[in-house]
Amino acid sequence: MAAGKELRTKIKSVENTKKITKAMEMISVSKMRKAQERMRAARPYSTKIRDIATNLGQANPEYVHSFMKTNDAKAVGLIVVTTDKGLCGGLNTNLLRQVTGKLRDTQAAGKTAQAVAIGSKGLGFLNRVGAQVVSHVTHLGDRPHLDKLIGPVKVLIDAYVAGEVSAVYVCYNKFVSTMKQDPVVEQLLPLSADQMAADSKAEGRHHAWDYIYEPDAQTVIDELLVRYVEALVFQALAENMASEHAARMVAMKAATDNAGNVIAELKLVYNKTRQAAITKELSEIVSGAAAISG
């Protein structure tokens, strides 16, 4: 019954794995709801500040903020938002494939890339491919704070203002539904008044008013556009976290179901092996009894 003992050990091992994946699935369900609430709570702020930034960009053409100016620097900045943990299906793989394509396009254009890694998976990937990581932040937790996020991102923003990079892109997973998360690479800088207006129009927001500035238009626009960029980065992080828990929930449910199927198959093989061993022992007993009586 050596084979039977091995099967029992394997069944026990798979059952333990099933308990772990089931527990992780339930945890992800709880965390996904909270992450979706935070993501939806952040959307009205980012939407409103986008409206105001669009109006200010169109209402004050005499003052052009540095975020709206283009330059010919030979470097491009990438803010890569990934997860700190694995076991979330192809979420990080799909995003990093997009990042790889962007890095390839950057090299083809004769430019270098400077990256900010948000999340352990993205940091490890960028180090493996030899990208220049100017700053990084990991283990932000389930309730990230903006003050911990802005420091690393500000490195690329300051580099853009100084003319060291020609554009800044943010790469993250956009939450669509529990079963679908889209990897996206969006341009963060330079901000285009036309592009912001097109985004507002596409989302059905039409406004055409001017503002009274206190103390002056330049001070207000300078402060607002910084908050605008911060809101976009924080929203990207919130979207990615909601995507992470949704993807992990789906992956762990699939793992739990597969473990159940494996256990059923192993038990069937074990029962057949056990039945064969019993049948063999009975045959030997009957044969022995027949030989003695004969």
Backbone hydrogen bonds, N-H to C=O, Kabsch-Sander energy under -0.5 kcal/mol:
donor,donor_aa,acceptor,acceptor_aa,energy
5,K,1,M,-2.1
6,E,2,A,-2.0
7,L,3,A,-2.1
8,R,4,G,-2.3
9,T,5,K,-2.2
10,K,6,E,-2.3
11,I,7,L,-2.8
12,K,8,R,-2.3
13,S,9,T,-2.1
14,V,10,K,-2.5
15,E,11,I,-2.3
16,N,12,K,-2.0
17,T,13,S,-2.0
18,K,14,V,-2.4
19,K,15,E,-1.9
20,I,16,N,-1.8
21,T,17,T,-2.6
22,K,18,K,-2.3
23,A,19,K,-2.1
24,M,20,I,-2.5
25,E,21,T,-2.0
26,M,22,K,-2.1
27,I,23,A,-2.2
28,S,24,M,-2.4
29,V,25,E,-2.0
30,S,26,M,-1.9
31,K,27,I,-2.7
32,M,28,S,-2.6
33,R,29,V,-1.5
34,K,30,S,-1.5
35,A,31,K,-2.7
36,Q,32,M,-2.5
37,E,33,R,-2.0
38,R,34,K,-2.2
39,M,35,A,-2.3
40,R,36,Q,-2.7
41,A,37,E,-2.1
42,A,38,R,-1.6
43,R,39,M,-1.1
45,Y,41,A,-0.5
46,S,42,A,-2.1
47,T,43,R,-2.7
48,K,44,P,-2.5
49,I,45,Y,-2.6
50,R,46,S,-1.5
51,D,47,T,-1.9
52,I,48,K,-2.3
53,A,49,I,-2.4
54,T,50,R,-2.4
55,N,51,D,-2.4
56,L,52,I,-2.7
57,G,53,A,-2.4
58,Q,54,T,-1.5
59,A,55,N,-2.3
60,N,56,L,-1.4
63,Y,60,N,-1.2
64,V,62,E,-0.5
65,H,63,Y,-0.6
68,M,65,H,-1.7
69,K,66,S,-0.9
76,V,112,T,-2.1
77,G,167,A,-3.2
78,L,114,Q,-2.6
79,I,169,Y,-3.1
80,V,78,L,-0.7
80,V,116,V,-2.6
81,V,79,I,-0.7
81,V,171,C,-3.0
82,T,80,V,-0.7
82,T,118,I,-3.1
91,L,88,C,-1.3
94,N,90,G,-2.6
95,L,91,L,-1.6
96,L,92,N,-3.0
97,R,93,T,-1.6
98,Q,94,N,-1.4
99,V,95,L,-2.1
100,T,96,L,-2.3
101,G,97,R,-2.0
102,K,98,Q,-2.1
103,L,99,V,-2.6
104,R,100,T,-2.3
105,D,101,G,-2.3
106,T,102,K,-2.2
107,Q,103,L,-2.3
108,A,104,R,-2.2
109,A,105,D,-1.5
110,G,107,Q,-1.6
111,K,106,T,-2.4
112,T,74,K,-2.3
114,Q,76,V,-2.9
115,A,132,Q,-3.0
116,V,78,L,-2.9
117,A,135,S,-1.8
118,I,80,V,-3.0
118,I,116,V,-0.6
119,G,117,A,-0.6
119,G,137,V,-2.1
121,K,83,T,-2.3
123,L,119,G,-1.8
124,G,120,S,-2.6
125,F,121,K,-2.0
126,L,122,G,-2.6
127,N,123,L,-2.0
128,R,124,G,-1.8
129,V,125,F,-2.2
130,G,127,N,-0.5
131,A,126,L,-2.2
132,Q,113,A,-0.9
133,V,131,A,-0.9
134,V,115,A,-2.1
134,V,132,Q,-0.8
135,S,115,A,-1.0
137,V,117,A,-2.3
148,K,145,H,-0.7
149,L,145,H,-0.9
150,I,146,L,-2.4
151,G,147,D,-0.7
153,V,149,L,-1.4
154,K,150,I,-2.7
155,V,151,G,-0.6
155,V,152,P,-0.8
156,L,152,P,-0.6
156,L,153,V,-0.8
157,I,153,V,-1.8
158,D,154,K,-2.9
159,A,155,V,-1.6
160,Y,156,L,-2.1
161,V,157,I,-2.3
162,A,158,D,-2.1
163,G,160,Y,-1.4
164,E,159,A,-2.9
165,V,159,A,-0.8
166,S,75,A,-3.0
168,V,189,L,-2.6
169,Y,77,G,-2.5
170,V,186,E,-2.9
171,C,79,I,-3.4
172,Y,184,V,-1.9
174,K,172,Y,-0.6
174,K,182,D,-3.6
176,V,174,K,-0.5
176,V,177,S,-0.5
176,V,180,K,-1.6
177,S,180,K,-2.5
180,K,177,S,-0.7
182,D,174,K,-2.3
184,V,172,Y,-2.9
186,E,170,V,-2.6
188,L,168,V,-3.3
189,L,168,V,-1.9
191,L,67,F,-2.4
193,A,191,L,-0.5
196,M,192,S,-2.8
197,A,193,A,-2.3
198,A,194,D,-2.3
199,D,195,Q,-2.5
200,S,196,M,-2.3
201,K,197,A,-2.5
202,A,198,A,-2.5
203,E,199,D,-1.6
204,G,201,K,-1.4
205,R,200,S,-3.0
206,H,204,G,-0.6
207,H,205,R,-0.5
213,Y,211,Y,-0.6
220,V,216,D,-1.9
221,I,217,A,-2.8
222,D,218,Q,-2.7
223,E,219,T,-2.0
224,L,220,V,-2.6
225,L,221,I,-2.6
226,V,222,D,-1.1
227,R,223,E,-1.8
228,Y,224,L,-2.3
229,V,225,L,-2.1
230,E,226,V,-2.3
231,A,227,R,-2.4
232,L,228,Y,-1.9
233,V,229,V,-2.1
234,F,230,E,-2.6
235,Q,231,A,-2.4
236,A,232,L,-2.0
237,L,233,V,-2.0
238,A,234,F,-2.5
239,E,235,Q,-2.6
240,N,236,A,-2.2
241,M,237,L,-2.3
242,A,238,A,-2.1
243,S,239,E,-2.1
244,E,240,N,-2.4
245,H,241,M,-2.1
246,A,242,A,-1.8
247,A,243,S,-2.7
248,R,244,E,-2.6
249,M,245,H,-2.2
250,V,246,A,-2.1
251,A,247,A,-2.5
252,M,248,R,-2.8
253,K,249,M,-2.0
254,A,250,V,-2.1
255,A,251,A,-2.2
256,T,252,M,-2.5
257,D,253,K,-2.4
258,N,254,A,-2.4
259,A,255,A,-2.3
260,G,256,T,-2.0
261,N,257,D,-1.9
262,V,258,N,-2.4
263,I,259,A,-2.5
264,A,260,G,-2.1
265,E,261,N,-2.1
266,L,262,V,-2.7
267,K,263,I,-2.6
268,L,264,A,-1.8
269,V,265,E,-2.3
270,Y,266,L,-2.9
271,N,267,K,-2.7
272,K,268,L,-2.1
273,T,269,V,-2.6
274,R,270,Y,-2.8
275,Q,271,N,-2.6
276,A,272,K,-2.4
277,A,273,T,-2.2
278,I,274,R,-2.5
279,T,275,Q,-2.6
280,K,276,A,-2.2
281,E,277,A,-2.3
282,L,278,I,-2.6
283,S,279,T,-2.3
284,E,280,K,-2.1
285,I,281,E,-2.3
286,V,282,L,-2.8
287,S,283,S,-2.6
288,G,284,E,-2.5
289,A,285,I,-2.6
290,A,286,V,-2.4
291,A,287,S,-2.1
292,I,288,G,-2.0
293,S,289,A,-2.5
294,G,290,A,-1.7
